[in-house]
Amino acid sequence: MLMKHTKPLVLAVAVVAMATSGWVAGQAPRPVLLKAPPVAVAPPPPPLLRIADAAAQPVRLAAMKVESRVVGRLARSTLELTFRNPNNRILEGELQFPLLEGQQVTAFALDFDGKWRDAVPVEKAKGQQVFEDVTRARIDPALLEATQGNNFKLRVYPIPANGLRKVSITITERLPVGRDGRTTLRLPLAVAERLENFDFRLAAPGLAPSQARRLRGLAGIPWLQDEEGLNLTVQRRDYQPERLLEFAFELPAKPVTVVEEKDGQHYFYAELPMPKFDKALRPKPARLALVWDASGSGAARDHGKEFALLDAYFKAIGDTRVSLSLARDQAEAVGSFTVHGGDWSALRAVLEKVTYDGATNPAAFHPSGPADAVLLVSDGLGNFGTPALPAFDVPLLAVSASASADVLRLRHAAASSGGVFVDLLRTAPEKAAQALGEVSPRLVALRSNGARQLVAAAPEGEGRLAVAGVLSEESTSLELEWRLASGKLEKQTVALARGRAVAGVAAQQWARMRIDELEPEYTLNKGEIQRLGKGFGLVTRATSLIVLDRVEDYVRYDIVPPAELRADFDRLRGERRQQLAKDRAMHLEDVVRRFQERQSWWDKDFPKGEMPKPKEEMAKSMASGALAADAVAR
């Protein structure tokens, strides 16, 4: 714990989203007028760390250590970030970062004198209150919380004057599958002009060098093979990082299963190849409602990819009538446009001149008139009016091209209407346009005699189904029921064995997938989401992760600490509860004594004298008991 703390400044930082995004600013840029956006967006240039202008020099990222582990489609990457503060005053750091679809923060830790202290889950409101309290007391806290959609904020205090502070963040993700059937792991490293130290290790258990390809970066570094599988290790000093590391891995033809025991339950996570069902073409809409999100956050979307998608989609449709509306705090009907032979130049000219400003009201996403389908281009984030998206009585074709999108909300709204959602940060525009014109099979039932609490996720067009649950037998089978585009039901049976034991994967994946199912009805399911977040150490809209410096702080706020502090926590909490019980007993004894004194006074004949008053020491005892009760309650 650092002494002589001064008033903290605020450090606004951007951090990496581990699959396909680069580092992005924590806040949406100011409204801009678009001028013919290009088809591709260049990666953001360094430097990427910013602080309030009150500080003389910027805090910079001095060192970075990355450890990634790939199992099937799952990748678990731990980033250890070391920040150097060259100023003569202490800073409070705020690390803002978006994650992509399929990514989740599964752990974070703070360095205390060379030892890592893991974060623990806490209710979101309580976490905010505790962070503010201990910061005012000049005690070292850190708080990781979800903001909106899949965006996160990490607050750290203090970053010492002329010193270093280390933060560790673990991100687990489902890797996207390319056209060649390989998964792709992308690690953007445009994080600093130069790093004092860079350490990188990649492990892929069960794979051979022939099953992995290095697509970009680290040329000349050989793959190594050990008894566990494939690995790659790099250590550099005074290193100018490459902008992007990219690797591709073969997916095994057989199901991949990992298991984990937690609290007496055997959780599993499995990836199953999906059957080769035929897809049906979606009827071409004669009337298409195009809802274009023109709110302030829309300026951060990749409009080049959006326009490339529209170009491919209208070429596939050929002829249609498009009614355009702009969505901000309210809907603005712009007009109707005729697309003939795929030519949508008049509509594009209008979209290129859109000014992005104002709030986002999800109610404004509803089309202004009748249509055969609704094409919604938005990040799905709302900050005005009702938070829920409107119900659509025609298929919703939802499109996102933003690293800060609320993917779950858009996907759920599209699926509920019989439509489809595409993420242009994971899917090429041409392939996304094809997906908009197809109707894919849907999983309608999932059963097993040897497993329970089953959840499933099947990303569009990736050919593999993710399933998680709790095993009650050593081996079992899953029965899946699919509804084809024709309406016919098709059954599939897949054998499921215990599989490889991998710590920190299966249980959290099950909890995350279950939360994803509950999120679209957040108000109704808030309690269950909070229970899952706290039980499995996940950041949700209802839970955060917090690190505190002293075991006394965990006791004071009744937050269960990490394992290394648990013995002291239990001892101190037991002592405090004993003191509380003692104070309460003393208080009750005092109440009885005072009552008896008053009763004795009332029983006397006149003259009675003065009514007995409470003794000073008893008043102090009562105050002590009240303070102890308050401390334990907090």
C-alpha positions in Angstrom: 0.0 0.0 0.0 1.4 3.4 -1.0 1.6 6.3 1.3 1.3 10.1 0.7 -1.5 9.7 -1.8 -2.4 12.8 -3.7 -5.7 13.5 -5.5 -5.8 11.0 -8.3 -6.0 11.9 -12.0 -8.0 9.8 -14.4 -6.3 7.6 -16.9 -8.3 6.7 -20.0 -6.9 3.7 -21.7 -7.9 1.4 -24.6 -7.2 -2.3 -24.5 -7.2 -5.2 -26.9 -10.2 -7.2 -27.9 -8.6 -10.6 -28.4 -10.1 -12.0 -31.6 -10.5 -9.6 -34.5 -10.7 -6.1 -33.2 -7.8 -3.6 -32.6 -7.5 -1.3 -29.6 -10.4 1.2 -29.6 -11.2 4.3 -27.6 -13.5 3.9 -24.6 -15.9 6.6 -25.8 -17.6 7.2 -29.1 -16.0 9.9 -31.2 -17.8 13.2 -31.8 -20.4 13.3 -34.6 -18.8 13.4 -38.1 -20.1 13.8 -41.6 -19.1 10.7 -43.7 -17.4 11.2 -47.0 -17.4 8.1 -49.2 -15.9 5.6 -46.6 -13.4 3.1 -47.9 -14.2 -0.6 -48.1 -11.6 -1.5 -45.5 -10.6 0.3 -42.3 -7.0 0.6 -41.4 -5.9 -0.5 -37.9 -5.6 2.3 -35.4 -2.2 3.9 -35.1 -0.2 4.0 -31.8 0.2 5.5 -29.3 -2.9 4.1 -27.7 -2.6 5.2 -24.0 -4.1 8.5 -23.0 -4.5 10.3 -19.7 -6.2 13.5 -18.6 -4.2 16.5 -19.8 -3.5 17.5 -16.2 -0.6 15.0 -16.2 2.7 16.2 -17.6 3.6 12.9 -19.4 1.5 10.0 -20.7 1.4 6.7 -18.8 2.7 4.1 -21.2 2.6 0.3 -21.5 6.2 -0.8 -20.5 5.8 -4.6 -20.7 3.4 -7.2 -21.9 3.2 -10.9 -21.3 0.7 -13.0 -23.3 -0.1 -16.7 -22.6 -2.7 -18.3 -25.0 -4.0 -21.9 -24.9 -6.2 -23.3 -27.7 -8.4 -26.3 -27.2 -10.7 -27.0 -30.1 -12.5 -23.7 -30.8 -11.8 -22.3 -27.3 -8.9 -20.0 -26.7 -7.9 -18.8 -23.2 -5.5 -15.8 -23.2 -4.0 -14.1 -20.2 -2.5 -10.7 -20.7 -0.2 -9.3 -18.0 0.1 -5.5 -18.6 2.8 -3.4 -16.9 2.1 0.3 -16.9 4.8 2.9 -16.2 3.9 6.3 -14.7 6.7 8.8 -15.3 4.8 11.6 -13.4 5.5 12.8 -9.9 1.9 12.2 -8.8 -0.3 9.2 -8.4 -2.9 8.3 -11.0 -6.2 6.4 -11.0 -6.3 4.2 -14.0 -9.4 3.4 -16.1 -9.0 0.8 -18.7 -12.0 0.7 -21.1 -12.3 -2.1 -23.7 -14.8 -3.9 -25.9 -14.9 -7.6 -26.5 -16.3 -9.4 -29.5 -19.0 -12.0 -29.8 -18.0 -15.2 -28.0 -15.4 -13.4 -25.8 -15.6 -13.1 -22.1 -13.5 -11.9 -19.2 -13.0 -14.9 -17.0 -10.4 -13.5 -14.5 -8.3 -10.6 -13.6 -5.7 -9.9 -10.9 -3.7 -7.1 -9.5 0.0 -7.2 -8.5 0.8 -6.5 -4.8 4.5 -6.4 -4.1 5.3 -9.0 -6.7 2.4 -11.4 -5.8 -0.8 -11.7 -7.8 -4.1 -11.1 -6.0 -7.1 -12.6 -7.9 -10.3 -10.8 -8.2 -13.5 -12.1 -6.6 -17.2 -11.6 -7.7 -19.4 -9.0 -6.1 -22.8 -7.5 -6.8 -22.3 -4.6 -9.3 -23.8 -1.8 -7.1 -21.9 -3.1 -4.1 -18.6 -3.2 -6.0 -19.0 0.4 -7.1 -19.7 1.5 -3.5 -16.8 -0.4 -2.1 -14.4 0.9 -4.7 -15.3 4.5 -3.9 -15.1 3.9 -0.2 -11.6 2.3 -0.2 -10.3 4.8 -2.7 -11.2 7.7 -0.4 -9.4 5.9 2.3 -6.3 5.7 0.1 -6.3 1.9 0.0 -5.4 -0.1 -3.2 -8.5 -1.4 -5.0 -9.3 -2.6 -8.5 -12.8 -3.1 -10.0 -13.8 -4.7 -13.3 -17.4 -4.2 -14.5 -19.5 -4.5 -17.6 -20.8 -1.2 -19.0 -23.2 -1.8 -21.9 -23.4 -4.6 -24.4 -20.0 -6.5 -24.4 -18.0 -3.4 -23.2 -16.0 -3.4 -20.0 -14.3 -1.0 -17.7 -11.4 -1.7 -15.3 -10.6 0.8 -12.6 -7.2 0.6 -10.8 -5.9 2.7 -8.0 -3.2 3.7 -7.5 -0.6 3.8 -10.3 2.3 5.0 -8.2 4.3 8.1 -9.0 7.4 7.3 -11.0 6.5 3.6 -10.7 4.9 0.5 -12.2 1.5 -1.2 -11.8 0.7 -4.6 -13.1 -2.7 -5.9 -14.2 -3.6 -9.3 -15.4 -6.7 -9.9 -17.5 -7.9 -13.4 -18.8 -10.1 -13.5 -21.8 -11.8 -16.7 -23.0 -13.2 -16.8 -26.5 -14.8 -19.1 -29.1 -12.6 -18.7 -32.2 -14.2 -18.0 -35.5 -14.1 -20.7 -38.2 -13.0 -19.7 -41.7 -14.0 -21.0 -45.1 -11.3 -23.6 -45.0 -12.7 -25.0 -41.7 -9.8 -23.7 -39.6 -10.1 -21.6 -36.5 -8.3 -18.3 -36.4 -6.6 -16.7 -33.4 -5.8 -13.0 -33.9 -3.8 -11.1 -31.3 -3.5 -7.4 -32.1 -0.3 -6.0 -30.6 -0.3 -2.4 -31.8 -0.2 -1.4 -28.2 2.9 0.7 -27.9 5.7 2.1 -30.1 8.2 0.0 -28.1 8.1 -2.5 -25.1 10.8 -2.9 -22.6 9.8 -6.6 -22.3 7.6 -8.8 -24.4 6.9 -12.5 -23.5 4.6 -14.7 -25.6 3.6 -18.4 -25.3 1.0 -20.2 -27.3 0.0 -23.8 -26.5 -2.3 -26.1 -28.5 -2.7 -29.4 -26.7 -3.3 -32.4 -28.9 -2.1 -30.7 -32.1 1.0 -31.4 -34.2 2.9 -28.7 -36.1 1.3 -29.8 -39.4 -2.1 -28.9 -37.9 -1.2 -25.2 -37.2 -0.2 -22.4 -39.5 1.4 -19.0 -38.7 -0.5 -16.5 -40.9 1.1 -13.3 -39.7 3.9 -12.4 -37.3 6.8 -14.1 -35.5 8.5 -15.2 -38.7 11.3 -17.7 -38.2 10.2 -18.8 -34.7 9.8 -22.6 -34.8 6.9 -24.6 -33.5 7.9 -27.0 -30.7 6.3 -30.3 -29.9 6.1 -31.8 -26.4 4.1 -34.6 -24.8 1.1 -32.3 -24.4 1.0 -31.0 -27.9 2.1 -27.9 -29.8 3.7 -24.8 -28.4 5.4 -21.6 -29.4 7.6 -19.4 -27.1 9.0 -15.9 -27.7 10.9 -13.6 -25.4 12.1 -10.1 -26.5 13.7 -7.1 -24.8 13.5 -3.6 -26.1 10.9 -4.9 -28.6 9.0 -3.0 -31.3 5.8 -5.1 -31.4 4.3 -6.4 -34.6 0.8 -5.0 -35.3 -0.9 -8.4 -35.5 -0.2 -12.0 -34.7 -2.4 -14.4 -36.5 -2.6 -18.2 -36.3 -4.8 -20.9 -37.9 -5.6 -24.3 -36.4 -7.2 -27.4 -37.8 -10.4 -28.5 -36.1 -10.6 -32.2 -35.3 -13.3 -34.1 -37.1 -14.5 -35.8 -33.9 -16.3 -33.9 -31.1 -14.0 -32.0 -28.7 -14.9 -32.3 -25.0 -13.3 -30.8 -21.9 -14.5 -31.4 -18.3 -14.0 -29.7 -15.0 -15.1 -30.5 -11.4 -16.4 -27.6 -9.4 -18.3 -27.8 -6.1 -18.9 -31.5 -6.5 -20.4 -31.1 -10.0 -18.8 -32.4 -13.2 -19.2 -29.8 -15.9 -18.5 -30.4 -19.6 -18.1 -28.3 -22.7 -18.2 -30.0 -26.1 -17.9 -28.9 -29.7 -19.9 -31.1 -32.1 -19.7 -31.1 -35.9 -23.2 -30.1 -37.2 -25.0 -32.3 -39.8 -24.8 -31.2 -43.4 -28.3 -29.9 -43.7 -29.4 -28.2 -46.9 -30.3 -24.5 -46.5 -33.2 -22.9 -48.2 -33.2 -19.5 -49.9 -35.1 -16.8 -48.1 -37.8 -15.2 -50.3 -36.5 -12.0 -51.9 -38.3 -9.0 -50.3 -40.3 -6.9 -52.7 -40.4 -4.2 -49.9 -37.4 -3.8 -47.7 -37.3 -1.6 -44.6 -33.8 -0.3 -44.0 -33.3 1.0 -40.5 -30.0 2.8 -40.2 -28.7 3.6 -36.7 -27.5 7.3 -37.0 -26.9 7.9 -33.3 -23.6 9.1 -32.0 -22.2 5.6 -31.4 -22.8 4.9 -35.1 -19.8 6.9 -36.1 -17.5 4.2 -34.7 -19.0 1.4 -36.9 -17.1 0.1 -39.9 -19.2 1.7 -42.7 -16.9 0.4 -45.4 -17.9 -3.1 -44.5 -21.6 -2.2 -44.2 -21.6 -0.7 -47.6 -19.8 -3.7 -49.1 -22.5 -5.9 -47.5 -25.3 -3.8 -49.0 -23.6 -3.9 -52.4 -23.4 -7.7 -52.3 -26.9 -8.1 -50.9 -28.6 -5.8 -53.4 -26.8 -7.6 -56.3 -28.3 -10.9 -55.0 -31.8 -9.4 -54.6 -31.8 -7.6 -57.9 -35.0 -5.5 -57.7 -36.7 -4.2 -54.5 -38.2 -1.1 -53.0 -36.4 0.2 -49.9 -37.9 2.5 -47.3 -35.1 4.2 -45.3 -35.4 5.5 -41.8 -32.7 6.9 -39.5 -32.8 5.8 -35.8 -31.6 8.2 -33.1 -33.7 9.2 -30.1 -36.6 8.9 -32.4 -37.1 7.5 -35.9 -36.8 9.8 -38.9 -38.4 8.6 -42.2 -36.1 9.6 -45.0 -37.9 8.3 -48.1 -38.3 5.4 -50.5 -35.7 4.2 -53.0 -35.9 1.9 -56.0 -33.2 -0.7 -56.4 -33.1 -2.1 -59.9 -30.7 -4.7 -61.1 -28.7 -4.4 -57.8 -28.1 -0.6 -58.5 -28.6 1.2 -55.1 -26.4 4.2 -55.9 -29.2 6.7 -55.0 -29.6 5.1 -51.5 -25.9 4.9 -51.0 -25.5 8.6 -51.8 -27.9 9.4 -48.9 -26.2 7.1 -46.5 -22.8 8.5 -47.2 -24.0 11.9 -46.0 -25.5 10.8 -42.7 -24.4 12.8 -39.7 -24.1 10.6 -36.6 -25.2 12.3 -33.4 -27.7 12.1 -30.6 -28.9 9.3 -28.3 -30.1 5.8 -29.3 -33.7 4.8 -28.6 -34.3 1.1 -29.4 -38.0 1.9 -30.1 -36.8 3.9 -33.1 -35.6 0.6 -34.7 -39.2 -0.2 -35.7 -39.8 0.3 -39.5 -41.9 3.3 -40.5 -44.1 1.4 -42.9 -45.1 -2.1 -44.1 -42.3 -4.3 -45.4 -41.5 -8.0 -46.2 -38.3 -7.8 -44.2 -36.4 -5.4 -42.0 -32.7 -4.8 -42.4 -31.3 -3.2 -39.2 -27.8 -1.8 -39.3 -26.8 -0.9 -35.7 -24.6 -1.8 -32.8 -27.7 -2.6 -30.7 -26.7 -0.3 -27.9 -29.5 1.9 -26.4 -29.1 4.8 -24.0 -32.5 6.5 -24.2 -36.1 5.4 -23.8 -37.0 1.8 -23.3 -34.1 -0.6 -23.3 -35.9 -3.5 -25.1 -35.8 -3.8 -28.9 -39.3 -3.7 -30.5 -41.0 -6.9 -31.7 -40.8 -7.5 -35.4 -43.7 -9.3 -37.2 -41.5 -9.9 -40.3 -38.0 -11.4 -40.5 -35.3 -9.1 -39.0 -32.0 -9.1 -40.8 -29.7 -7.6 -38.2 -26.2 -6.4 -39.1 -23.4 -5.2 -36.8 -19.9 -3.8 -37.7 -18.9 -2.5 -34.4 -16.5 -3.8 -31.7 -18.8 -2.4 -29.1 -22.0 -4.1 -30.3 -24.6 -5.7 -28.1 -24.5 -9.0 -30.0 -26.8 -11.0 -27.8 -29.6 -8.5 -28.1 -29.3 -8.3 -31.9 -29.0 -12.1 -32.3 -32.1 -12.7 -30.0 -34.2 -10.2 -31.8 -33.3 -11.6 -35.2 -33.9 -15.2 -34.1 -37.3 -14.4 -32.5 -38.6 -13.0 -35.8 -37.3 -15.8 -38.0 -34.5 -13.7 -39.3 -30.7 -13.8 -39.0 -27.9 -11.8 -37.4 -24.5 -11.3 -39.1 -21.4 -9.8 -37.5 -19.2 -8.1 -40.1 -16.2 -8.1 -37.8 -16.2 -12.0 -38.0 -17.7 -12.6 -41.4 -16.7 -11.2 -44.8 -19.4 -9.0 -46.4 -20.0 -11.4 -49.3 -20.5 -14.3 -47.0 -22.7 -12.2 -44.7 -24.8 -11.2 -47.7 -25.3 -14.9 -48.5 -26.3 -15.6 -44.9 -29.0 -12.8 -45.2 -30.5 -14.6 -48.1 -30.7 -18.1 -46.5 -32.8 -19.8 -43.9 -30.7 -22.1 -41.8 -31.8 -25.1 -39.7 -32.6 -24.3 -36.0 -31.9 -26.4 -33.0 -35.3 -26.9 -31.2 -34.5 -29.6 -28.6 -31.5 -31.0 -26.7 -31.8 -34.0 -24.5 -29.7 -36.5 -22.6 -30.2 -39.2 -20.0 -26.7 -38.8 -18.6 -26.4 -35.0 -18.6 -28.5 -32.2 -17.3 -28.8 -28.4 -17.4 -27.9 -28.4 -21.1 -27.2 -25.3 -23.0 -26.2 -24.9 -26.7 -25.0 -22.2 -29.1 -24.6 -22.6 -32.9 -23.1 -19.5 -34.5 -24.3 -18.8 -38.0 -22.4 -20.5 -40.7 -19.6 -22.0 -38.6 -20.7 -25.6 -38.9 -20.1 -26.6 -35.2 -22.4 -26.7 -32.2 -21.2 -25.7 -28.7 -22.9 -27.7 -25.9 -22.3 -27.5 -22.2 -23.9 -29.0 -19.1 -23.5 -31.1 -16.0 -22.5 -34.8 -16.4 -24.2 -37.4 -14.2 -22.5 -40.4 -15.9 -19.0 -41.2 -17.1 -20.2 -41.3 -20.7 -23.5 -40.6 -22.3 -25.1 -39.4 -25.6 -26.8 -36.3 -26.7 -30.0 -36.2 -28.7 -30.5 -33.1 -30.8 -33.6 -32.2 -32.8 -33.3 -29.8 -35.7 -36.0 -27.9 -37.6 -35.1 -27.7 -41.2 -35.9 -24.8 -43.5 -38.7 -26.9 -45.0 -40.3 -27.3 -41.6 -39.3 -30.9 -41.3 -37.8 -32.2 -38.0 -34.5 -34.1 -38.1 -32.9 -35.9 -35.1 -29.2 -36.3 -34.4 -27.5 -38.5 -31.8 -23.9 -37.8 -30.7 -21.8 -39.9 -28.2 -20.3 -37.9 -25.4 -17.4 -39.0 -23.2 -15.7 -37.3 -20.2 -12.9 -35.9 -22.3 -9.8 -33.9 -21.3 -9.7 -32.2 -17.9 -8.9 -28.5 -18.3 -9.1 -26.2 -15.4 -11.1 -23.0 -15.6 -12.9 -23.8 -18.9 -16.0 -26.1 -18.8 -17.7 -24.6 -15.7 -17.3 -21.0 -16.7 -18.3 -21.8 -20.3 -21.5 -23.5 -19.1 -22.3 -20.5 -16.9 -21.6 -18.0 -19.7 -23.8 -19.8 -22.2 -26.6 -20.0 -19.6 -26.3 -16.3 -18.9 -26.4 -15.6 -22.7 -29.7 -17.5 -22.8 -31.1 -15.4 -19.9 -29.7 -12.0 -21.0 -32.5 -11.1 -23.6 -35.0 -11.0 -20.7 -32.6 -9.3 -18.3 -35.2 -7.7 -16.0 -36.9 -11.0 -15.4 -33.7 -13.0 -15.0 -31.5 -10.5 -13.1 -31.5 -12.6 -9.9 -30.4 -15.8 -11.7 -27.7 -13.9 -13.7 -26.4 -12.4 -10.5 -26.2 -15.8 -8.9 -24.4 -17.3 -11.8 -21.9 -14.4 -12.1 -21.1 -14.6 -8.4 -20.9 -18.4 -8.3 -18.6 -18.7 -11.4 -16.6 -15.5 -11.1 -18.0 -13.8 -14.3 -18.5 -10.2 -15.1 -22.2 -9.6 -16.0 -24.6 -6.7 -16.0 -25.4 -7.7 -12.4 -21.9 -8.7 -11.1 -18.4 -7.3 -11.2 -14.9 -8.5 -10.1 -13.1 -6.7 -7.4 -9.6 -6.8 -5.8 -8.9 -5.3 -2.3 -5.6 -4.7 -0.5 -6.3 -5.7 3.1 -8.1 -8.7 4.5 -9.8 -6.3 6.9 -11.6 -4.7 3.9 -13.0 -8.0 2.8 -14.3 -8.6 6.3 -15.7 -5.1 6.6 -17.7 -5.4 3.4 -18.5 -9.1 3.8 -16.8 -10.0 0.5 -15.4 -13.5 0.3 -11.7 -13.1 -0.6 -9.4 -15.3 -2.8 -8.0 -18.5 -1.4 -4.8 -17.1 0.1 -6.7 -14.7 2.4 -9.5 -17.1 3.3 -8.1 -18.4 6.6 -7.5 -14.9 7.9 -10.9 -13.8 6.6 -12.7 -16.6 8.4 -10.8 -15.9 11.6 -11.4 -12.1 11.6 -15.0 -12.5 10.6 -15.5 -15.1 13.4 -13.9 -12.7 15.9 -16.1 -9.9 14.7 -19.3 -12.0 14.9 -18.3 -13.1 18.4 -17.8 -9.4 19.4 -21.1 -8.6 17.9 -22.8 -11.4 19.8 -21.2 -10.2 23.0 -22.2 -6.6 22.4 -25.8 -7.6 21.6 -25.9 -9.7 24.8 -24.6 -6.7 26.8 -27.2 -4.5 25.1 -30.0 -6.9 26.0 -28.9 -7.1 29.6 -28.8 -3.4 29.8 -32.4 -3.1 28.3 -33.6 -5.7 30.9 -31.9 -3.9 33.8 -33.3 -0.5 32.7 -36.8 -1.9 32.3 -36.6 -3.4 35.8 -35.4 -0.1 37.2 -38.3 1.7 35.6 -40.8 -0.9 36.7 -39.5 -0.6 40.2 -39.9 3.2 40.1 -43.5 2.8 38.8 -44.3 0.3 41.6 -43.2 2.8 44.4 -45.7 4.9 46.3 -45.4 8.7 46.1 -43.0 10.5 46.5 -41.1 8.5 43.9 -38.1 10.8 43.2 -36.6 11.1 39.7 -37.1 8.4 37.1 -33.8 6.3 36.6 -31.6 7.5 33.7 -29.3 5.2 31.6 -25.7 5.1 32.8 -23.0 6.5 30.5 -21.1 3.3 30.2 -24.3 1.5 29.0 -24.9 4.1 26.4 -21.3 3.5 25.1 -22.0 -0.2 25.0 -25.1 0.4 23.0 -23.2 2.6 20.5 -20.4 -0.1 20.3 -23.0 -2.8 19.5 -24.6 -0.6 16.9 -21.2 0.1 15.2 -20.3 -3.6 15.2 -23.7 -4.6 13.7 -23.2 -2.0 11.0 -19.7 -3.2 10.2 -20.7 -6.9 9.9 -23.8 -5.9 7.8 -21.6 -4.0 5.4 
